[in-house]
Amino acid sequence: GEPIKREQLFAYTNGRFLVNEKEQVLKRYAEFDLDALCTLVSSLPSISSPIEKIEKMEGGFNKALLMTAINGKEVIAKIPCPRVVPPKYSTASE
């Protein structure tokens, strides 16, 4: 796919809503410290290489980031959208 801007990693870009679209999109905005996440992933013993590419996949409740290191190894990071589902019903970041 096409490269996306850093801000698009946080925003919901997967589809449209028939009702209350602005509100639904805002609920699915999930900002996180991307630099810290990349540093953490690249420091894992099983990776040991800087992150080269991030692909975003998303559903209605979470974002999944496929993070590829320069050495070709991959990690998936799951980022929840906490304003969509109460925390007791959702899975924490993985």
C-alpha positions as CSV (number, residue, x, y, z in Angstrom):
1,G,0.0,0.0,0.0
2,E,0.8,3.7,0.0
3,P,3.0,5.1,2.8
4,I,0.9,7.0,5.4
5,K,1.8,10.0,7.6
6,R,2.6,9.5,11.2
7,E,-0.7,11.2,12.3
8,Q,-2.6,8.6,10.3
9,L,-1.3,5.8,12.6
10,F,-3.4,7.4,15.4
11,A,-6.5,8.2,13.4
12,Y,-9.3,5.9,12.3
13,T,-9.0,5.6,8.5
14,N,-10.6,2.3,7.8
15,G,-14.2,3.2,6.8
16,R,-17.2,5.4,7.3
17,F,-20.1,5.6,9.8
18,L,-23.7,6.1,8.9
19,V,-24.6,7.8,12.2
20,N,-22.5,10.3,14.2
21,E,-19.5,9.9,12.0
22,K,-17.4,12.7,13.6
23,E,-18.1,11.3,17.1
24,Q,-17.3,7.7,16.1
25,V,-14.0,8.7,14.4
26,L,-12.9,10.7,17.4
27,K,-13.7,7.8,19.7
28,R,-11.3,5.7,17.6
29,Y,-8.4,8.2,17.7
30,A,-5.7,6.5,19.8
31,E,-2.5,8.5,20.3
32,F,0.5,6.7,21.7
33,D,4.3,7.3,21.9
34,L,5.4,5.9,18.6
35,D,9.1,6.6,19.2
36,A,9.0,4.7,22.5
37,L,7.1,1.8,20.9
38,C,9.7,1.6,18.1
39,T,12.6,1.8,20.7
40,L,11.0,-1.0,22.8
41,V,10.4,-3.3,19.8
42,S,13.8,-2.8,18.3
43,S,15.4,-3.6,21.7
44,L,13.7,-7.0,22.0
45,P,16.3,-9.8,22.0
46,S,14.4,-11.5,19.2
47,I,14.5,-8.4,17.0
48,S,17.7,-6.5,17.8
49,S,17.3,-4.1,14.9
50,P,15.8,-0.7,14.2
51,I,12.2,-0.6,12.9
52,E,12.1,0.1,9.2
53,K,8.4,-0.1,8.3
54,I,5.0,0.0,10.0
55,E,1.8,-1.2,8.4
56,K,-1.5,-0.3,10.1
57,M,-4.6,-2.6,10.2
58,E,-7.6,-1.6,12.2
59,G,-11.0,-2.8,13.2
60,G,-13.7,-1.0,15.2
61,F,-12.1,-1.4,18.6
62,N,-8.3,-1.8,18.0
63,K,-5.4,-0.9,15.8
64,A,-2.8,-3.6,14.9
65,L,0.6,-2.4,13.8
66,L,2.8,-4.8,11.8
67,M,6.3,-3.5,12.6
68,T,9.1,-4.7,10.4
69,A,12.8,-4.4,11.4
70,I,15.7,-3.7,9.1
71,N,16.7,-7.4,9.5
72,G,13.3,-8.5,8.3
73,K,11.9,-9.7,11.6
74,E,8.3,-8.7,12.4
75,V,6.3,-7.9,15.5
76,I,2.6,-7.1,15.8
77,A,1.6,-4.4,18.3
78,K,-2.1,-4.1,19.3
79,I,-3.3,-0.6,20.3
80,P,-6.8,-0.5,21.8
81,C,-9.3,2.4,21.2
82,P,-10.2,3.0,24.9
83,R,-13.1,5.4,24.3
84,V,-15.0,2.8,22.2
85,V,-15.3,0.0,24.7
86,P,-15.1,0.2,28.5
87,P,-11.7,-1.1,29.7
88,K,-13.2,-4.1,31.5
89,Y,-14.5,-5.4,28.2
90,S,-11.4,-4.8,26.1
91,T,-7.9,-6.3,25.8
92,A,-5.0,-4.2,26.9
93,S,-2.2,-3.3,24.5
94,E,-0.2,-6.2,23.5
